[in-house]
Amino acid sequence: MMQSALQAQSVKVDYDTKTDFKKFKTYAWLAPGDSVLNRYRKDKLYSGSITYAANQELTSRGLKMDTLKPDAIFLFFTSVEEITTYSQTPMLSIGVGVYGPGYYVAGMAPVAGGNIIATTKQDGVLMYAMYDTQTRKQVWTGTINKTFQFTDDVQKLVMDYTEKIFKKYPTKKSR
């Protein structure tokens, strides 16, 4: 039975409540997708930072890297969607009117403003998934959604949000 949607800000965690997470002593990474070539994909630009941040969290919980016979396999997933919003600056107009007995004439013309401004942000998802190598079942996932700009320090965001995700991992830090 899975327990779901434990939240701290926008962090969501789902895990198998019947799994004893203390039995996991070793782990390895599975490359995103199904090919070694995926490490060169543009959307995996920060994969080194992502695995580095997760390795720090996992080793602080007593797990060790073992690529030959791991107890658990981890993988990560990232997604970035560009969101563009549009707004218009206020418009300033000048108007002139003339009236006389029985008539009225007026005119108006814009003189400034009315510019369309596009603002672009990125909506990002970072997800870690853990699989038990003996049962071959997914036993834990941690996901976070974050709106950011590419001008932000993305590596710092990865470090901070990986820590927030792993705070919801079923075992605590050992040091």
SULDADA-V125831 format. One line per field, one symbol per residue. ss: DSSP state (@ for helix, = for strand, . for the rest). phi: phi as a letter, one per 20 degrees, with the letter a starting at -180 (. if undefined). A space follows every 50 residues. Layout:
ss=???
phi=???
//
This chain:
ss=.=======..======....@@@..====......@@@@@.@@@..@@@@ @@@@@@@@@@...==......=================..========== ..===========..=================.....===========.. ...@@@@@@@@@@@@@.........
phi=.edclfccmdecccbefeeefffedcbbddfgmcbffffefffdgdffff ffffgfffffdnecfbeebffcddbcccbcdedddcbcffddcdcccccb fnbbcbbbbfcbnmfeddddcdddcccdccceffemdfdbccccdbebdf ffffffggfffffffffeffdefec
//
